[in-house]
Amino acid sequence: ELQQKVEETELLKMELQMLETERVRLSLVEEKFMDVLQLLQQLRDLNISKRALGKILLSTLESCRDAQNGKAHLSEVLNTLHHELTASELFQSQPLGQAQDRQALANPLLISC
């Protein structure tokens, strides 16, 4: 019976470690997602056209198209979208000072449509 309890304890430790790993992964995904949302809000504040935003999104999806589905895919898409947004000419051609000032005052968790 003692051996069975030791085995159960080891299984629970492994499960706890897997859950902690998943929690960390989800935290990283959430952080990247929030970064992407902030960039999208800044572009919205600059009145960027839906067509331009659509091109960025399609470019992101195209570059991630051949990747596998699953957890890694979600993270890759978010990372690629973040990169596409930050590298976008839309940010280079527009003064971001005003959009960033408004963004700093706004609650980053509040998403208005």
OpenMM code with the backbone's topology and positions (N, CA, C; nanometers):
from openmm import Vec3, app, unit

residues = "GLU LEU GLN GLN LYS VAL GLU GLU THR GLU LEU LEU LYS MET GLU LEU GLN MET LEU GLU THR GLU ARG VAL ARG LEU SER LEU VAL GLU GLU LYS PHE MET ASP VAL LEU GLN LEU LEU GLN GLN LEU ARG ASP LEU ASN ILE SER LYS ARG ALA LEU GLY LYS ILE LEU LEU SER THR LEU GLU SER CYS ARG ASP ALA GLN ASN GLY LYS ALA HIS LEU SER GLU VAL LEU ASN THR LEU HIS HIS GLU LEU THR ALA SER GLU LEU PHE GLN SER GLN PRO LEU GLY GLN ALA GLN ASP ARG GLN ALA LEU ALA ASN PRO LEU LEU ILE SER CYS".split()
positions = [
    Vec3(0.0829, -0.1198, 0.0000),
    Vec3(0.0000, 0.0000, 0.0000),
    Vec3(0.0875, 0.1265, 0.0000),
    Vec3(0.1969, 0.1200, 0.0738),
    Vec3(0.2885, 0.2325, 0.0763),
    Vec3(0.3484, 0.2575, -0.0624),
    Vec3(0.3825, 0.1502, -0.1327),
    Vec3(0.4365, 0.1623, -0.2689),
    Vec3(0.3341, 0.2263, -0.3622),
    Vec3(0.2079, 0.1889, -0.3458),
    Vec3(0.1017, 0.2462, -0.4287),
    Vec3(0.0889, 0.3967, -0.4024),
    Vec3(0.0994, 0.4375, -0.2767),
    Vec3(0.0911, 0.5803, -0.2420),
    Vec3(0.2100, 0.6571, -0.3011),
    Vec3(0.3286, 0.5949, -0.2997),
    Vec3(0.4469, 0.6582, -0.3571),
    Vec3(0.4273, 0.6769, -0.5073),
    Vec3(0.3749, 0.5763, -0.5743),
    Vec3(0.3507, 0.5851, -0.7181),
    Vec3(0.2470, 0.6918, -0.7497),
    Vec3(0.1405, 0.6968, -0.6703),
    Vec3(0.0376, 0.7997, -0.6900),
    Vec3(0.0964, 0.9392, -0.6696),
    Vec3(0.1825, 0.9524, -0.5693),
    Vec3(0.2459, 1.0807, -0.5426),
    Vec3(0.3340, 1.1228, -0.6594),
    Vec3(0.4090, 1.0286, -0.7137),
    Vec3(0.4937, 1.0585, -0.8296),
    Vec3(0.4095, 1.0991, -0.9502),
    Vec3(0.2990, 1.0300, -0.9718),
    Vec3(0.2096, 1.0657, -1.0831),
    Vec3(0.1518, 1.2057, -1.0636),
    Vec3(0.1139, 1.2360, -0.9403),
    Vec3(0.0602, 1.3693, -0.9125),
    Vec3(0.1670, 1.4773, -0.9313),
    Vec3(0.2889, 1.4493, -0.8938),
    Vec3(0.3978, 1.5448, -0.9148),
    Vec3(0.4203, 1.5696, -1.0637),
    Vec3(0.4189, 1.4624, -1.1416),
    Vec3(0.4364, 1.4766, -1.2863),
    Vec3(0.3218, 1.5571, -1.3463),
    Vec3(0.2004, 1.5283, -1.3027),
    Vec3(0.0844, 1.6007, -1.3533),
    Vec3(0.0921, 1.7482, -1.3156),
    Vec3(0.1345, 1.7757, -1.1930),
    Vec3(0.1499, 1.9137, -1.1481),
    Vec3(0.2561, 1.9866, -1.2304),
    Vec3(0.3645, 1.9190, -1.2609),
    Vec3(0.4700, 1.9784, -1.3429),
    Vec3(0.4194, 2.0080, -1.4838),
    Vec3(0.3417, 1.9162, -1.5394),
    Vec3(0.2847, 1.9389, -1.6731),
    Vec3(0.1878, 2.0572, -1.6707),
    Vec3(0.1075, 2.0670, -1.5652),
    Vec3(0.0140, 2.1790, -1.5534),
    Vec3(0.0881, 2.3114, -1.5388),
    Vec3(0.1954, 2.3107, -1.4636),
    Vec3(0.2746, 2.4328, -1.4477),
    Vec3(0.3375, 2.4741, -1.5800),
    Vec3(0.3866, 2.3780, -1.6542),
    Vec3(0.4441, 2.4059, -1.7862),
    Vec3(0.3380, 2.4655, -1.8784),
    Vec3(0.2197, 2.4094, -1.8764),
    Vec3(0.1099, 2.4602, -1.9600),
    Vec3(0.0687, 2.6011, -1.9167),
    Vec3(0.0682, 2.6253, -1.7853),
    Vec3(0.0330, 2.7576, -1.7345),
    Vec3(0.1330, 2.8622, -1.7846),
    Vec3(0.2614, 2.8287, -1.7804),
    Vec3(0.3644, 2.9212, -1.8281),
    Vec3(0.3475, 2.9459, -1.9776),
    Vec3(0.3220, 2.8399, -2.0533),
    Vec3(0.3020, 2.8547, -2.1976),
    Vec3(0.1833, 2.9452, -2.2265),
    Vec3(0.0744, 2.9249, -2.1540),
    Vec3(-0.0442, 3.0079, -2.1748),
    Vec3(-0.0190, 3.1528, -2.1343),
    Vec3(0.0595, 3.1748, -2.0327),
    Vec3(0.0940, 3.3111, -1.9928),
    Vec3(0.1720, 3.3815, -2.1024),
    Vec3(0.2649, 3.3095, -2.1642),
    Vec3(0.3420, 3.3681, -2.2741),
    Vec3(0.2535, 3.3989, -2.3942),
    Vec3(0.1608, 3.3084, -2.4246),
    Vec3(0.0677, 3.3312, -2.5354),
    Vec3(-0.0207, 3.4513, -2.5046),
    Vec3(-0.0689, 3.4594, -2.3809),
    Vec3(-0.1536, 3.5722, -2.3422),
    Vec3(-0.0778, 3.7047, -2.3538),
    Vec3(0.0468, 3.7054, -2.3125),
    Vec3(0.1281, 3.8262, -2.3215),
    Vec3(0.1462, 3.8695, -2.4672),
    Vec3(0.1768, 3.7748, -2.5535),
    Vec3(0.1940, 3.8071, -2.6957),
    Vec3(0.0612, 3.8536, -2.7561),
    Vec3(-0.0475, 3.7893, -2.7160),
    Vec3(-0.1801, 3.8271, -2.7642),
    Vec3(-0.2127, 3.9713, -2.7238),
    Vec3(-0.1800, 4.0080, -2.6000),
    Vec3(-0.2053, 4.1444, -2.5543),
    Vec3(-0.1203, 4.2444, -2.6336),
    Vec3(0.0044, 4.2085, -2.6638),
    Vec3(0.0892, 4.2947, -2.7454),
    Vec3(0.0279, 4.3166, -2.8835),
    Vec3(-0.0208, 4.2091, -2.9438),
    Vec3(-0.0828, 4.2180, -3.0763),
    Vec3(-0.2081, 4.3047, -3.0703),
    Vec3(-0.2899, 4.2861, -2.9668),
    Vec3(-0.4107, 4.3686, -2.9533),
    Vec3(-0.3760, 4.5163, -2.9376),
    Vec3(-0.2722, 4.5466, -2.8629),
    Vec3(-0.2324, 4.6863, -2.8466),
    Vec3(-0.1873, 4.7465, -2.9797),
    Vec3(-0.1125, 4.6693, -3.0567),
    Vec3(-0.0710, 4.7181, -3.1884),
    Vec3(-0.1918, 4.7412, -3.2786),
    Vec3(-0.2872, 4.6498, -3.2752),
    Vec3(-0.4079, 4.6661, -3.3566),
    Vec3(-0.4876, 4.7883, -3.3125),
    Vec3(-0.4936, 4.8118, -3.1821),
    Vec3(-0.5646, 4.9306, -3.1331),
    Vec3(-0.4942, 5.0584, -3.1784),
    Vec3(-0.3614, 5.0570, -3.1771),
    Vec3(-0.2875, 5.1741, -3.2237),
    Vec3(-0.3151, 5.1994, -3.3715),
    Vec3(-0.3195, 5.0939, -3.4506),
    Vec3(-0.3504, 5.1100, -3.5926),
    Vec3(-0.4928, 5.1602, -3.6113),
    Vec3(-0.5856, 5.1111, -3.5295),
    Vec3(-0.7232, 5.1590, -3.5385),
    Vec3(-0.7294, 5.3076, -3.5068),
    Vec3(-0.6527, 5.3507, -3.4059),
    Vec3(-0.6503, 5.4924, -3.3700),
    Vec3(-0.5932, 5.5785, -3.4823),
    Vec3(-0.5104, 5.5188, -3.5666),
    Vec3(-0.4537, 5.5913, -3.6803),
    Vec3(-0.5448, 5.5858, -3.8021),
    Vec3(-0.6618, 5.5258, -3.7868),
    Vec3(-0.7598, 5.5117, -3.8953),
    Vec3(-0.7017, 5.4404, -4.0167),
    Vec3(-0.6300, 5.3330, -3.9906),
    Vec3(-0.5743, 5.2510, -4.0984),
    Vec3(-0.6886, 5.1738, -4.1639),
    Vec3(-0.6832, 5.1604, -4.2927),
    Vec3(-0.7920, 5.0957, -4.3650),
    Vec3(-0.8010, 4.9467, -4.3318),
    Vec3(-0.9210, 4.8953, -4.3455),
    Vec3(-0.9426, 4.7520, -4.3243),
    Vec3(-0.8655, 4.6705, -4.4276),
    Vec3(-0.8519, 4.7254, -4.5448),
    Vec3(-0.7774, 4.6562, -4.6506),
    Vec3(-0.6311, 4.6377, -4.6101),
    Vec3(-0.5701, 4.7435, -4.5551),
    Vec3(-0.4301, 4.7348, -4.5125),
    Vec3(-0.4147, 4.6341, -4.3985),
    Vec3(-0.5081, 4.6380, -4.3040),
    Vec3(-0.5039, 4.5411, -4.1940),
    Vec3(-0.5258, 4.3995, -4.2453),
    Vec3(-0.6151, 4.3855, -4.3412),
    Vec3(-0.6414, 4.2542, -4.4010),
    Vec3(-0.5183, 4.1983, -4.4707),
    Vec3(-0.4439, 4.2860, -4.5374),
    Vec3(-0.3213, 4.2415, -4.6046),
    Vec3(-0.2197, 4.1901, -4.5034),
    Vec3(-0.2075, 4.2582, -4.3909),
    Vec3(-0.1149, 4.2136, -4.2864),
    Vec3(-0.1580, 4.0777, -4.2332),
    Vec3(-0.2867, 4.0624, -4.2067),
    Vec3(-0.3375, 3.9354, -4.1541),
    Vec3(-0.3191, 3.8226, -4.2549),
    Vec3(-0.3511, 3.8488, -4.3810),
    Vec3(-0.3337, 3.7455, -4.4837),
    Vec3(-0.1872, 3.7085, -4.5024),
    Vec3(-0.1007, 3.8069, -4.4955),
    Vec3(0.0426, 3.7803, -4.5052),
    Vec3(0.0884, 3.6911, -4.3903),
    Vec3(0.0388, 3.7188, -4.2720),
    Vec3(0.0716, 3.6371, -4.1541),
    Vec3(0.0239, 3.4949, -4.1727),
    Vec3(-0.1005, 3.4801, -4.2130),
    Vec3(-0.1565, 3.3458, -4.2294),
    Vec3(-0.0866, 3.2693, -4.3407),
    Vec3(-0.0491, 3.3401, -4.4457),
    Vec3(0.0225, 3.2763, -4.5565),
    Vec3(0.1586, 3.2244, -4.5110),
    Vec3(0.2279, 3.3036, -4.4320),
    Vec3(0.3610, 3.2610, -4.3881),
    Vec3(0.3538, 3.1474, -4.2869),
    Vec3(0.2390, 3.1306, -4.2206),
    Vec3(0.2231, 3.0224, -4.1225),
    Vec3(0.1445, 2.9045, -4.1788),
    Vec3(0.1084, 2.9112, -4.3045),
    Vec3(0.0195, 2.8117, -4.3643),
    Vec3(0.0755, 2.6710, -4.3608),
    Vec3(0.2036, 2.6562, -4.3865),
    Vec3(0.2616, 2.5231, -4.3948),
    Vec3(0.2929, 2.4625, -4.2587),
    Vec3(0.2794, 2.5410, -4.1549),
    Vec3(0.3115, 2.4900, -4.0206),
    Vec3(0.2052, 2.3922, -3.9734),
    Vec3(0.2429, 2.3147, -3.8758),
    Vec3(0.1502, 2.2155, -3.8216),
    Vec3(0.0438, 2.2843, -3.7375),
    Vec3(-0.0685, 2.2155, -3.7184),
    Vec3(-0.1749, 2.2671, -3.6331),
    Vec3(-0.1402, 2.2387, -3.4884),
    Vec3(-0.2043, 2.3088, -3.3974),
    Vec3(-0.1849, 2.2798, -3.2568),
    Vec3(-0.1292, 2.3970, -3.1795),
    Vec3(-0.0784, 2.3647, -3.0613),
    Vec3(-0.0314, 2.4671, -2.9690),
    Vec3(0.0820, 2.5486, -3.0279),
    Vec3(0.1782, 2.4836, -3.0875),
    Vec3(0.2922, 2.5546, -3.1451),
    Vec3(0.2453, 2.6470, -3.2568),
    Vec3(0.1456, 2.6043, -3.3314),
    Vec3(0.0948, 2.6840, -3.4431),
    Vec3(0.0366, 2.8161, -3.3928),
    Vec3(-0.0411, 2.8123, -3.2854),
    Vec3(-0.1008, 2.9334, -3.2303),
    Vec3(0.0073, 3.0328, -3.1901),
    Vec3(0.1069, 2.9849, -3.1218),
    Vec3(0.2161, 3.0711, -3.0789),
    Vec3(0.2907, 3.1282, -3.1994),
    Vec3(0.3127, 3.0459, -3.3000),
    Vec3(0.3825, 3.0910, -3.4206),
    Vec3(0.3013, 3.1985, -3.4927),
    Vec3(0.1714, 3.1796, -3.5029),
    Vec3(0.0863, 3.2784, -3.5704),
    Vec3(0.0899, 3.4111, -3.4952),
    Vec3(0.0794, 3.4057, -3.3621),
    Vec3(0.0842, 3.5292, -3.2841),
    Vec3(0.2194, 3.5990, -3.2985),
    Vec3(0.3261, 3.5225, -3.2926),
    Vec3(0.4590, 3.5818, -3.3082),
    Vec3(0.4758, 3.6438, -3.4463),
    Vec3(0.4287, 3.5738, -3.5480),
    Vec3(0.4405, 3.6247, -3.6846),
    Vec3(0.3546, 3.7491, -3.7034),
    Vec3(0.2319, 3.7477, -3.6503),
    Vec3(0.1448, 3.8644, -3.6608),
    Vec3(0.2065, 3.9831, -3.5884),
    Vec3(0.2621, 3.9598, -3.4722),
    Vec3(0.3279, 4.0673, -3.3975),
    Vec3(0.4421, 4.1262, -3.4801),
    Vec3(0.5219, 4.0384, -3.5393),
    Vec3(0.6332, 4.0844, -3.6224),
    Vec3(0.5828, 4.1628, -3.7438),
    Vec3(0.4800, 4.1104, -3.8105),
    Vec3(0.4243, 4.1786, -3.9284),
    Vec3(0.3709, 4.3169, -3.8913),
    Vec3(0.3062, 4.3268, -3.7760),
    Vec3(0.2508, 4.4558, -3.7343),
    Vec3(0.3610, 4.5551, -3.7000),
    Vec3(0.4609, 4.5095, -3.6254),
    Vec3(0.5675, 4.6024, -3.5863),
    Vec3(0.6538, 4.6431, -3.7055),
    Vec3(0.6665, 4.5557, -3.8032),
    Vec3(0.7473, 4.5870, -3.9215),
    Vec3(0.6668, 4.6610, -4.0277),
    Vec3(0.5384, 4.6777, -4.0037),
    Vec3(0.4497, 4.7376, -4.1028),
    Vec3(0.4892, 4.8804, -4.1371),
    Vec3(0.4774, 4.9122, -4.2642),
    Vec3(0.5010, 5.0485, -4.3110),
    Vec3(0.3970, 5.1444, -4.2530),
    Vec3(0.2848, 5.0900, -4.2082),
    Vec3(0.1791, 5.1745, -4.1530),
    Vec3(0.2284, 5.2492, -4.0298),
    Vec3(0.3118, 5.1831, -3.9503),
    Vec3(0.3661, 5.2498, -3.8327),
    Vec3(0.4762, 5.3484, -3.8704),
    Vec3(0.5522, 5.3174, -3.9738),
    Vec3(0.6592, 5.4065, -4.0140),
    Vec3(0.6062, 5.5316, -4.0833),
    Vec3(0.4913, 5.5218, -4.1478),
    Vec3(0.4395, 5.6355, -4.2239),
    Vec3(0.3472, 5.7257, -4.1423),
    Vec3(0.3134, 5.6845, -4.0217),
    Vec3(0.2224, 5.7627, -3.9385),
    Vec3(0.2923, 5.8041, -3.8093),
    Vec3(0.2646, 5.9233, -3.7581),
    Vec3(0.3196, 5.9616, -3.6277),
    Vec3(0.2479, 5.8834, -3.5185),
    Vec3(0.3236, 5.8087, -3.4413),
    Vec3(0.2621, 5.7244, -3.3387),
    Vec3(0.2470, 5.7962, -3.2055),
    Vec3(0.3033, 5.9124, -3.1901),
    Vec3(0.2998, 5.9813, -3.0622),
    Vec3(0.1590, 5.9958, -3.0072),
    Vec3(0.0674, 6.0435, -3.0899),
    Vec3(-0.0694, 6.0629, -3.0427),
    Vec3(-0.1362, 5.9309, -3.0102),
    Vec3(-0.1190, 5.8315, -3.0944),
    Vec3(-0.1816, 5.7016, -3.0699),
    Vec3(-0.1241, 5.6386, -2.9446),
    Vec3(0.0062, 5.6523, -2.9228),
    Vec3(0.0663, 5.5936, -2.8038),
    Vec3(0.0206, 5.6672, -2.6793),
    Vec3(0.0046, 5.7994, -2.6870),
    Vec3(-0.0439, 5.8741, -2.5725),
    Vec3(-0.1844, 5.8300, -2.5343),
    Vec3(-0.2706, 5.8138, -2.6346),
    Vec3(-0.4065, 5.7676, -2.6065),
    Vec3(-0.4037, 5.6264, -2.5521),
    Vec3(-0.3151, 5.5436, -2.6062),
    Vec3(-0.3049, 5.4055, -2.5614),
    Vec3(-0.2583, 5.3992, -2.4167),
    Vec3(-0.1666, 5.4859, -2.3781),
    Vec3(-0.1150, 5.4846, -2.2412),
    Vec3(-0.2243, 5.5194, -2.1419),
    Vec3(-0.3170, 5.6043, -2.1820),
    Vec3(-0.4255, 5.6421, -2.0930),
    Vec3(-0.5351, 5.5368, -2.0872),
    Vec3(-0.5492, 5.4576, -2.1897),
    Vec3(-0.6559, 5.3586, -2.1962),
    Vec3(-0.6171, 5.2337, -2.1198),
    Vec3(-0.7174, 5.1646, -2.0701),
    Vec3(-0.6947, 5.0363, -2.0042),
    Vec3(-0.6595, 4.9339, -2.1103),
    Vec3(-0.5423, 4.8693, -2.1033),
    Vec3(-0.5029, 4.7749, -2.2092),
    Vec3(-0.5918, 4.6515, -2.2127),
    Vec3(-0.6686, 4.6268, -2.1078),
    Vec3(-0.7555, 4.5105, -2.1086),
    Vec3(-0.8927, 4.5416, -2.1659),
    Vec3(-0.9207, 4.6693, -2.1863),
    Vec3(-1.0490, 4.7102, -2.2405),
    Vec3(-1.0408, 4.7126, -2.3918),
    Vec3(-1.1267, 4.6345, -2.4544),
    Vec3(-1.1276, 4.6268, -2.6002),
    Vec3(-1.2624, 4.6804, -2.6482),
    Vec3(-1.2585, 4.7905, -2.7193),
    Vec3(-1.3822, 4.8441, -2.7733),
    Vec3(-1.3839, 4.8204, -2.9223),
    Vec3(-1.5006, 4.7943, -2.9739),
    Vec3(-1.5138, 4.7671, -3.1173),
    Vec3(-1.5786, 4.8835, -3.1871),
] * unit.nanometer
topology = app.Topology()
chain = topology.addChain("A")
for resn in residues:
    res = topology.addResidue(resn, chain)
    for name in ("N", "CA", "C"):
        topology.addAtom(name, app.Element.getBySymbol(name[0]), res)
